[in-house]
Amino acid sequence: MEKAYRIKKNTDFQLIYRKGQSVANRQFVVYTFQRQNMSHFRLGISVSKKLGNAVTRNRIKRSVRECFKVHKQDIIAKDIIVIARFPAKNMSTNEIQKSLEHVLKIAKVFNKRIK
């Protein structure tokens, strides 16, 4: 994912946590925040050390990024933070993608209907 699509600064994370809306399912929590003058979405990913070692956490992050790459054209220009919960630890990439699509539909992040 290119630099322009990432959220890295703690101040940005805190702003989205405080002022954004959140939706969740069993595997993920998604915070969204609408900013002015944005041409594309920005993504922040948070995976706690409680979920496992670095290998496990990085696998989850790669799967989340892959889901956003697949749907890059269909996502509204918002700041999005994805927080992984414990059940995501044992899921495959396809299961993570399916679960993430579900929670993103609830968050109304897609600009057109995804099948």
C-alpha positions in Angstrom: 0.0 0.0 0.0 1.4 3.4 -1.0 2.4 6.0 1.7 -0.6 8.3 0.8 -3.0 5.5 1.8 -1.5 4.9 5.3 -2.3 6.3 8.7 0.8 6.2 10.8 0.7 9.1 13.3 -0.6 8.6 16.8 -2.4 12.0 16.6 -4.4 10.8 13.6 -5.3 7.5 15.3 -6.5 9.4 18.4 -8.6 11.9 16.4 -10.3 9.0 14.5 -10.9 7.1 17.8 -12.5 10.2 19.4 -14.5 11.7 16.6 -15.1 8.7 14.2 -17.9 6.2 14.1 -17.3 2.6 15.0 -18.8 -0.7 13.9 -17.8 -4.2 14.8 -18.3 -7.9 14.2 -16.7 -10.8 16.1 -13.3 -10.5 14.3 -12.8 -6.8 13.6 -13.7 -3.3 14.8 -13.7 -0.6 12.2 -13.5 3.2 12.9 -14.3 5.6 10.1 -13.9 9.4 10.0 -14.8 11.7 7.1 -12.2 14.4 6.3 -12.4 17.4 4.0 -10.7 17.5 0.7 -9.7 13.8 0.4 -9.3 12.1 -2.9 -8.9 8.6 -1.5 -9.2 6.6 1.7 -6.4 6.2 4.3 -6.0 2.9 6.3 -4.6 2.3 9.7 -4.3 -1.3 11.1 -4.0 -2.2 14.7 -3.2 -5.8 15.9 -2.5 -6.2 19.6 0.3 -8.3 20.9 -2.3 -10.3 22.8 -3.2 -11.9 19.4 0.1 -13.7 19.1 3.7 -13.3 18.0 5.0 -11.0 15.3 4.5 -13.6 12.6 0.8 -14.0 13.4 0.2 -10.2 13.7 2.0 -9.5 10.4 -0.1 -12.2 8.7 -3.3 -10.6 9.8 -2.1 -7.2 8.7 -1.1 -8.5 5.3 -4.5 -10.1 4.9 -6.3 -6.8 5.8 -4.1 -4.8 3.4 -4.8 -7.4 0.6 -8.6 -6.9 1.2 -8.2 -3.2 0.8 -6.1 -3.6 -2.4 -8.8 -5.8 -3.9 -11.5 -3.2 -3.2 -9.4 -0.1 -3.7 -11.7 1.4 -6.4 -14.9 0.7 -4.4 -14.0 2.5 -1.1 -15.2 6.0 -0.2 -12.6 8.6 0.6 -12.5 8.3 4.4 -10.0 7.6 7.2 -10.4 3.9 8.2 -8.9 2.1 11.2 -9.2 -1.7 11.4 -8.6 -3.3 14.8 -8.3 -7.1 14.8 -9.9 -9.1 17.6 -8.9 -12.5 19.0 -10.9 -14.8 16.6 -9.0 -13.3 13.6 -5.9 -15.1 14.9 -6.9 -18.5 13.5 -8.6 -17.4 10.3 -7.3 -17.9 6.8 -6.8 -14.9 4.4 -10.1 -15.7 2.6 -12.0 -15.8 5.9 -10.4 -12.5 7.0 -11.4 -10.9 3.7 -15.0 -12.2 4.0 -15.3 -11.0 7.6 -13.7 -7.6 6.8 -16.0 -7.1 3.8 -19.0 -7.8 6.1 -18.0 -5.2 8.7 -17.1 -2.6 6.0 -20.6 -3.0 4.4 -22.1 -2.3 7.9 -19.8 0.8 8.1 -21.1 2.0 4.7 -17.6 2.4 3.3 -18.2 1.0 -0.2 -19.4 3.5 -2.8 -21.3 0.8 -4.7 -22.8 -2.6 -3.9 -20.2 -5.4 -3.4 -21.4 -8.9 -4.0 
